[in-house]
Amino acid sequence: MLKIGDKLPEFRLKGFDGNYYTNYDYADKYALAVVFTCNSSEISKAYAQRLLNLFEKYEEDNLAIVGINSNDAEQSPMDSFENMVKAAELYKLADRHFLFLQDETQDLAKAFGATVNPEVFLFNRKRELVYKGAIDDSWQSEAMATAVYLEEAIEEALDGMEIDYPEIPAIGTPIIWKK
C-alpha cells in the first residue's frame, strides 16, 4: 500500500487501443494522476467528465491522467476489455490522448493499495506520491462540490509545492476482486 512520499510502482498495462503502456510513457510529465476507475460504478461514471475536464485544463501544464480498471470482468461484465473500448469511444478518449488501461491481474491495484472506484493517486515530477483519495466532496453533482481536492492538489504539485491536504478518503464503490 502506497504512502505519501512513496515512488510510482512500475507497470505495463494494456490500453483500450490495444497497445501496452508503462510508467515510463509518462516520464516527461510534471505530474501524473493515476485514477482507479471502472465502467460499472455509478460514482465512477459521475466523475468521468470531471476527470476529462481536469485533464484538458492542465494538459498544457504537462499533467497526465490515466484511468485504470482493476475490476474482475468475470464478476462484473460491464468492466470487460470490450466494454472499456466502448467507454473510450463514448468519451472520445483517443482524440483527447487520455488513456484507460486494464489491470487484469489486479497486481497494480494491490501495489497501490487502491480499494474503491474512483480513487486517485497523484505523483509529482519526481514520481513521489503527493496526494491520494477523493476527487472532490460531491460525486452526485459537480455544481454541489465545495472542495475540489484533486484540482487543488494538481495545482500545488505542478507548482512544486507541498500538498495542503495529501490524503482525503476516497468515496466510491469497492474494487471487485478476483475470487
Secondary structure, DSSP 8 states (H G I E B T S, - for coil): ---TT-B----EEEETTS-EEEGGGGTT-SEEEEEE--SS-HHHHHHHHHHHHHHHHHGGGTEEEEEEE-S-TTT-GGGSHHHHHHHHHHTTHHHHT-EEEE-TT-HHHHHHT--EESEEEEE-TT-BEEEEE-S-S-SS-GGG-S--HHHHHHHHHHTT---SS-EE---SEE-----
